Amino acid sequence: MKGISYLTDEKNRKVAVQIDLKLYGKLWEDFYDNMIAEERKEEEKIPLKDLIKVLKKEGKLDESI
């Protein structure tokens, strides 16, 4: 496939992939977002209103929001 290269180990097993970001940059962003979501799925969740309160208290969010 154009723009995709596999890296192999000494036994010729595929161990990594190189992606041409000029060709597949947008697709990579979607793939990466999914990886992050999967990694974080077990993290504690907090309601948005509570997050907004915390960010305002820490000065990271404007009080007018």
Biopython code that builds the backbone (N, CA, C, O; Angstrom):
import numpy as np
from Bio.PDB.StructureBuilder import StructureBuilder

atoms = [
    (1, "MET", "N", (0.854, -1.173, 0.000)),
    (1, "MET", "CA", (0.000, 0.000, 0.000)),
    (1, "MET", "C", (0.903, 1.242, 0.000)),
    (1, "MET", "O", (1.844, 1.332, 0.788)),
    (2, "LYS", "N", (0.616, 2.164, -0.864)),
    (2, "LYS", "CA", (1.419, 3.371, -0.966)),
    (2, "LYS", "C", (1.364, 4.165, 0.349)),
    (2, "LYS", "O", (0.288, 4.398, 0.901)),
    (3, "GLY", "N", (2.532, 4.569, 0.833)),
    (3, "GLY", "CA", (2.605, 5.385, 2.044)),
    (3, "GLY", "C", (2.615, 4.598, 3.337)),
    (3, "GLY", "O", (2.639, 5.189, 4.416)),
    (4, "ILE", "N", (2.598, 3.274, 3.251)),
    (4, "ILE", "CA", (2.626, 2.409, 4.431)),
    (4, "ILE", "C", (3.828, 1.480, 4.310)),
    (4, "ILE", "O", (3.985, 0.791, 3.302)),
    (5, "SER", "N", (4.680, 1.460, 5.342)),
    (5, "SER", "CA", (5.845, 0.575, 5.366)),
    (5, "SER", "C", (5.856, -0.182, 6.682)),
    (5, "SER", "O", (5.620, 0.394, 7.744)),
    (6, "TYR", "N", (6.130, -1.468, 6.604)),
    (6, "TYR", "CA", (6.224, -2.284, 7.804)),
    (6, "TYR", "C", (7.682, -2.462, 8.202)),
    (6, "TYR", "O", (8.545, -2.648, 7.344)),
    (7, "LEU", "N", (7.954, -2.407, 9.483)),
    (7, "LEU", "CA", (9.272, -2.719, 10.030)),
    (7, "LEU", "C", (9.191, -4.131, 10.591)),
    (7, "LEU", "O", (8.225, -4.492, 11.263)),
    (8, "THR", "N", (10.209, -4.917, 10.308)),
    (8, "THR", "CA", (10.197, -6.307, 10.744)),
    (8, "THR", "C", (11.384, -6.600, 11.654)),
    (8, "THR", "O", (12.395, -5.897, 11.649)),
    (9, "ASP", "N", (11.221, -7.662, 12.433)),
    (9, "ASP", "CA", (12.313, -8.088, 13.299)),
    (9, "ASP", "C", (13.220, -9.063, 12.537)),
    (9, "ASP", "O", (13.062, -9.254, 11.331)),
    (10, "GLU", "N", (14.164, -9.673, 13.250)),
    (10, "GLU", "CA", (15.127, -10.570, 12.609)),
    (10, "GLU", "C", (14.483, -11.828, 12.014)),
    (10, "GLU", "O", (15.083, -12.493, 11.169)),
    (11, "LYS", "N", (13.248, -12.155, 12.461)),
    (11, "LYS", "CA", (12.529, -13.307, 11.910)),
    (11, "LYS", "C", (11.483, -12.878, 10.877)),
    (11, "LYS", "O", (10.600, -13.650, 10.503)),
    (12, "ASN", "N", (11.607, -11.642, 10.433)),
    (12, "ASN", "CA", (10.735, -11.059, 9.410)),
    (12, "ASN", "C", (9.277, -10.934, 9.865)),
    (12, "ASN", "O", (8.361, -10.940, 9.042)),
    (13, "ARG", "N", (9.072, -10.819, 11.187)),
    (13, "ARG", "CA", (7.728, -10.596, 11.724)),
    (13, "ARG", "C", (7.483, -9.093, 11.779)),
    (13, "ARG", "O", (8.359, -8.333, 12.191)),
    (14, "LYS", "N", (6.306, -8.668, 11.368)),
    (14, "LYS", "CA", (5.964, -7.253, 11.416)),
    (14, "LYS", "C", (5.867, -6.798, 12.870)),
    (14, "LYS", "O", (5.128, -7.383, 13.662)),
    (15, "VAL", "N", (6.614, -5.756, 13.214)),
    (15, "VAL", "CA", (6.620, -5.274, 14.587)),
    (15, "VAL", "C", (6.221, -3.802, 14.695)),
    (15, "VAL", "O", (5.919, -3.326, 15.789)),
    (16, "ALA", "N", (6.216, -3.088, 13.592)),
    (16, "ALA", "CA", (5.851, -1.671, 13.602)),
    (16, "ALA", "C", (5.437, -1.266, 12.200)),
    (16, "ALA", "O", (5.651, -1.987, 11.225)),
    (17, "VAL", "N", (4.844, -0.097, 12.134)),
    (17, "VAL", "CA", (4.421, 0.424, 10.833)),
    (17, "VAL", "C", (4.795, 1.896, 10.746)),
    (17, "VAL", "O", (4.714, 2.632, 11.729)),
    (18, "GLN", "N", (5.200, 2.307, 9.566)),
    (18, "GLN", "CA", (5.461, 3.716, 9.287)),
    (18, "GLN", "C", (4.352, 4.201, 8.364)),
    (18, "GLN", "O", (4.006, 3.537, 7.387)),
    (19, "ILE", "N", (3.801, 5.366, 8.685)),
    (19, "ILE", "CA", (2.692, 5.915, 7.916)),
    (19, "ILE", "C", (3.100, 7.269, 7.362)),
    (19, "ILE", "O", (3.575, 8.127, 8.105)),
    (20, "ASP", "N", (2.920, 7.465, 6.079)),
    (20, "ASP", "CA", (3.193, 8.753, 5.448)),
    (20, "ASP", "C", (2.083, 9.716, 5.877)),
    (20, "ASP", "O", (0.940, 9.596, 5.436)),
    (21, "LEU", "N", (2.432, 10.663, 6.736)),
    (21, "LEU", "CA", (1.431, 11.574, 7.285)),
    (21, "LEU", "C", (0.921, 12.566, 6.250)),
    (21, "LEU", "O", (-0.163, 13.126, 6.412)),
    (22, "LYS", "N", (1.686, 12.788, 5.192)),
    (22, "LYS", "CA", (1.171, 13.650, 4.127)),
    (22, "LYS", "C", (-0.023, 12.983, 3.445)),
    (22, "LYS", "O", (-0.967, 13.655, 3.031)),
    (23, "LEU", "N", (0.028, 11.664, 3.333)),
    (23, "LEU", "CA", (-1.070, 10.920, 2.708)),
    (23, "LEU", "C", (-2.169, 10.560, 3.698)),
    (23, "LEU", "O", (-3.353, 10.616, 3.367)),
    (24, "TYR", "N", (-1.773, 10.187, 4.922)),
    (24, "TYR", "CA", (-2.724, 9.615, 5.871)),
    (24, "TYR", "C", (-2.788, 10.371, 7.198)),
    (24, "TYR", "O", (-3.172, 9.793, 8.215)),
    (25, "GLY", "N", (-2.425, 11.633, 7.205)),
    (25, "GLY", "CA", (-2.408, 12.408, 8.445)),
    (25, "GLY", "C", (-3.745, 12.442, 9.157)),
    (25, "GLY", "O", (-3.807, 12.254, 10.372)),
    (26, "LYS", "N", (-4.816, 12.681, 8.412)),
    (26, "LYS", "CA", (-6.148, 12.752, 9.017)),
    (26, "LYS", "C", (-6.548, 11.389, 9.590)),
    (26, "LYS", "O", (-7.097, 11.308, 10.689)),
    (27, "LEU", "N", (-6.274, 10.345, 8.851)),
    (27, "LEU", "CA", (-6.586, 8.996, 9.325)),
    (27, "LEU", "C", (-5.796, 8.683, 10.592)),
    (27, "LEU", "O", (-6.326, 8.075, 11.521)),
    (28, "TRP", "N", (-4.516, 9.100, 10.632)),
    (28, "TRP", "CA", (-3.696, 8.878, 11.815)),
    (28, "TRP", "C", (-4.294, 9.585, 13.022)),
    (28, "TRP", "O", (-4.301, 9.020, 14.115)),
    (29, "GLU", "N", (-4.796, 10.808, 12.854)),
    (29, "GLU", "CA", (-5.404, 11.535, 13.971)),
    (29, "GLU", "C", (-6.571, 10.739, 14.549)),
    (29, "GLU", "O", (-6.700, 10.629, 15.768)),
    (30, "ASP", "N", (-7.414, 10.188, 13.692)),
    (30, "ASP", "CA", (-8.548, 9.386, 14.158)),
    (30, "ASP", "C", (-8.071, 8.135, 14.886)),
    (30, "ASP", "O", (-8.602, 7.786, 15.941)),
    (31, "PHE", "N", (-7.075, 7.465, 14.327)),
    (31, "PHE", "CA", (-6.512, 6.263, 14.940)),
    (31, "PHE", "C", (-5.943, 6.594, 16.327)),
    (31, "PHE", "O", (-6.186, 5.875, 17.296)),
    (32, "TYR", "N", (-5.190, 7.682, 16.404)),
    (32, "TYR", "CA", (-4.569, 8.089, 17.670)),
    (32, "TYR", "C", (-5.635, 8.450, 18.704)),
    (32, "TYR", "O", (-5.517, 8.067, 19.868)),
    (33, "ASP", "N", (-6.669, 9.176, 18.297)),
    (33, "ASP", "CA", (-7.757, 9.513, 19.213)),
    (33, "ASP", "C", (-8.400, 8.253, 19.785)),
    (33, "ASP", "O", (-8.716, 8.201, 20.973)),
    (34, "ASN", "N", (-8.590, 7.255, 18.956)),
    (34, "ASN", "CA", (-9.174, 5.994, 19.424)),
    (34, "ASN", "C", (-8.248, 5.282, 20.405)),
    (34, "ASN", "O", (-8.713, 4.696, 21.383)),
    (35, "MET", "N", (-6.943, 5.329, 20.149)),
    (35, "MET", "CA", (-5.984, 4.712, 21.070)),
    (35, "MET", "C", (-6.048, 5.392, 22.446)),
    (35, "MET", "O", (-6.043, 4.719, 23.477)),
    (36, "ILE", "N", (-6.107, 6.710, 22.452)),
    (36, "ILE", "CA", (-6.177, 7.455, 23.717)),
    (36, "ILE", "C", (-7.472, 7.128, 24.449)),
    (36, "ILE", "O", (-7.455, 6.905, 25.659)),
    (37, "ALA", "N", (-8.586, 7.096, 23.737)),
    (37, "ALA", "CA", (-9.875, 6.773, 24.356)),
    (37, "ALA", "C", (-9.840, 5.380, 24.977)),
    (37, "ALA", "O", (-10.316, 5.186, 26.095)),
    (38, "GLU", "N", (-9.280, 4.416, 24.260)),
    (38, "GLU", "CA", (-9.180, 3.046, 24.775)),
    (38, "GLU", "C", (-8.310, 3.002, 26.032)),
    (38, "GLU", "O", (-8.632, 2.311, 26.998)),
    (39, "GLU", "N", (-7.218, 3.739, 26.005)),
    (39, "GLU", "CA", (-6.302, 3.768, 27.145)),
    (39, "GLU", "C", (-6.967, 4.371, 28.391)),
    (39, "GLU", "O", (-6.654, 3.982, 29.516)),
    (40, "ARG", "N", (-7.868, 5.304, 28.187)),
    (40, "ARG", "CA", (-8.482, 6.038, 29.303)),
    (40, "ARG", "C", (-9.846, 5.513, 29.725)),
    (40, "ARG", "O", (-10.462, 6.078, 30.629)),
    (41, "LYS", "N", (-10.330, 4.460, 29.104)),
    (41, "LYS", "CA", (-11.709, 4.039, 29.362)),
    (41, "LYS", "C", (-11.969, 3.606, 30.803)),
    (41, "LYS", "O", (-13.116, 3.634, 31.251)),
    (42, "GLU", "N", (-10.947, 3.213, 31.526)),
    (42, "GLU", "CA", (-11.136, 2.787, 32.917)),
    (42, "GLU", "C", (-10.898, 3.919, 33.926)),
    (42, "GLU", "O", (-11.056, 3.723, 35.131)),
    (43, "GLU", "N", (-10.522, 5.092, 33.431)),
    (43, "GLU", "CA", (-10.272, 6.211, 34.338)),
    (43, "GLU", "C", (-11.580, 6.685, 34.971)),
    (43, "GLU", "O", (-12.661, 6.524, 34.404)),
    (44, "GLU", "N", (-11.452, 7.267, 36.149)),
    (44, "GLU", "CA", (-12.617, 7.820, 36.833)),
    (44, "GLU", "C", (-13.197, 8.956, 35.998)),
    (44, "GLU", "O", (-12.468, 9.788, 35.457)),
    (45, "LYS", "N", (-14.496, 8.972, 35.908)),
    (45, "LYS", "CA", (-15.173, 10.024, 35.160)),
    (45, "LYS", "C", (-15.789, 11.025, 36.131)),
    (45, "LYS", "O", (-16.268, 10.656, 37.203)),
    (46, "ILE", "N", (-15.768, 12.299, 35.737)),
    (46, "ILE", "CA", (-16.394, 13.323, 36.566)),
    (46, "ILE", "C", (-17.362, 14.119, 35.691)),
    (46, "ILE", "O", (-17.112, 14.320, 34.503)),
    (47, "PRO", "N", (-18.463, 14.568, 36.281)),
    (47, "PRO", "CA", (-19.420, 15.357, 35.500)),
    (47, "PRO", "C", (-18.784, 16.655, 34.993)),
    (47, "PRO", "O", (-17.916, 17.228, 35.651)),
    (48, "LEU", "N", (-19.220, 17.104, 33.834)),
    (48, "LEU", "CA", (-18.680, 18.311, 33.223)),
    (48, "LEU", "C", (-18.802, 19.509, 34.149)),
    (48, "LEU", "O", (-17.874, 20.312, 34.248)),
    (49, "LYS", "N", (-19.944, 19.640, 34.835)),
    (49, "LYS", "CA", (-20.133, 20.802, 35.718)),
    (49, "LYS", "C", (-19.089, 20.801, 36.835)),
    (49, "LYS", "O", (-18.640, 21.869, 37.251)),
    (50, "ASP", "N", (-18.696, 19.624, 37.328)),
    (50, "ASP", "CA", (-17.670, 19.552, 38.368)),
    (50, "ASP", "C", (-16.302, 19.910, 37.806)),
    (50, "ASP", "O", (-15.514, 20.583, 38.471)),
    (51, "LEU", "N", (-16.014, 19.467, 36.589)),
    (51, "LEU", "CA", (-14.754, 19.807, 35.950)),
    (51, "LEU", "C", (-14.646, 21.311, 35.743)),
    (51, "LEU", "O", (-13.588, 21.896, 35.979)),
    (52, "ILE", "N", (-15.722, 21.938, 35.306)),
    (52, "ILE", "CA", (-15.725, 23.386, 35.103)),
    (52, "ILE", "C", (-15.426, 24.106, 36.413)),
    (52, "ILE", "O", (-14.661, 25.071, 36.427)),
    (53, "LYS", "N", (-16.015, 23.652, 37.502)),
    (53, "LYS", "CA", (-15.756, 24.265, 38.820)),
    (53, "LYS", "C", (-14.274, 24.165, 39.185)),
    (53, "LYS", "O", (-13.671, 25.138, 39.638)),
    (54, "VAL", "N", (-13.702, 22.992, 38.984)),
    (54, "VAL", "CA", (-12.284, 22.774, 39.311)),
    (54, "VAL", "C", (-11.393, 23.674, 38.460)),
    (54, "VAL", "O", (-10.466, 24.300, 38.975)),
    (55, "LEU", "N", (-11.670, 23.740, 37.162)),
    (55, "LEU", "CA", (-10.849, 24.559, 36.265)),
    (55, "LEU", "C", (-10.958, 26.041, 36.601)),
    (55, "LEU", "O", (-9.966, 26.764, 36.513)),
    (56, "LYS", "N", (-12.128, 26.500, 36.980)),
    (56, "LYS", "CA", (-12.291, 27.894, 37.399)),
    (56, "LYS", "C", (-11.505, 28.161, 38.678)),
    (56, "LYS", "O", (-10.827, 29.182, 38.795)),
    (57, "LYS", "N", (-11.597, 27.244, 39.632)),
    (57, "LYS", "CA", (-10.896, 27.393, 40.906)),
    (57, "LYS", "C", (-9.380, 27.448, 40.699)),
    (57, "LYS", "O", (-8.681, 28.187, 41.392)),
    (58, "GLU", "N", (-8.876, 26.661, 39.742)),
    (58, "GLU", "CA", (-7.439, 26.641, 39.447)),
    (58, "GLU", "C", (-6.995, 27.782, 38.541)),
    (58, "GLU", "O", (-5.810, 27.917, 38.235)),
    (59, "GLY", "N", (-7.963, 28.611, 38.109)),
    (59, "GLY", "CA", (-7.635, 29.728, 37.248)),
    (59, "GLY", "C", (-7.362, 29.338, 35.806)),
    (59, "GLY", "O", (-6.793, 30.120, 35.044)),
    (60, "LYS", "N", (-7.761, 28.149, 35.434)),
    (60, "LYS", "CA", (-7.518, 27.663, 34.081)),
    (60, "LYS", "C", (-8.695, 27.906, 33.161)),
    (60, "LYS", "O", (-8.631, 27.612, 31.968)),
    (61, "LEU", "N", (-9.780, 28.449, 33.723)),
    (61, "LEU", "CA", (-10.977, 28.721, 32.946)),
    (61, "LEU", "C", (-11.560, 30.040, 33.424)),
    (61, "LEU", "O", (-11.644, 30.300, 34.624)),
    (62, "ASP", "N", (-11.957, 30.859, 32.481)),
    (62, "ASP", "CA", (-12.508, 32.173, 32.787)),
    (62, "ASP", "C", (-13.783, 32.026, 33.627)),
    (62, "ASP", "O", (-14.611, 31.156, 33.356)),
    (63, "GLU", "N", (-13.933, 32.852, 34.613)),
    (63, "GLU", "CA", (-15.109, 32.808, 35.509)),
    (63, "GLU", "C", (-16.415, 33.070, 34.773)),
    (63, "GLU", "O", (-17.468, 32.640, 35.245)),
    (64, "SER", "N", (-16.388, 33.752, 33.647)),
    (64, "SER", "CA", (-17.621, 34.094, 32.930)),
    (64, "SER", "C", (-18.251, 32.894, 32.226)),
    (64, "SER", "O", (-19.379, 32.980, 31.742)),
    (65, "ILE", "N", (-17.534, 31.788, 32.169)),
    (65, "ILE", "CA", (-18.068, 30.600, 31.482)),
    (65, "ILE", "C", (-18.943, 29.798, 32.406)),
    (65, "ILE", "O", (-19.480, 28.765, 32.006)),
]
sb = StructureBuilder()
sb.init_structure("model")
sb.init_model(0)
sb.init_chain("A")
sb.init_seg("    ")
for serial, (resi, resn, name, xyz) in enumerate(atoms, 1):
    if name == "N":
        sb.init_residue(resn, " ", resi, " ")
    sb.init_atom(name, np.array(xyz, "f"), 0.0, 1.0, " ", f" {name:<3s}", serial, name[0])
structure = sb.get_structure()
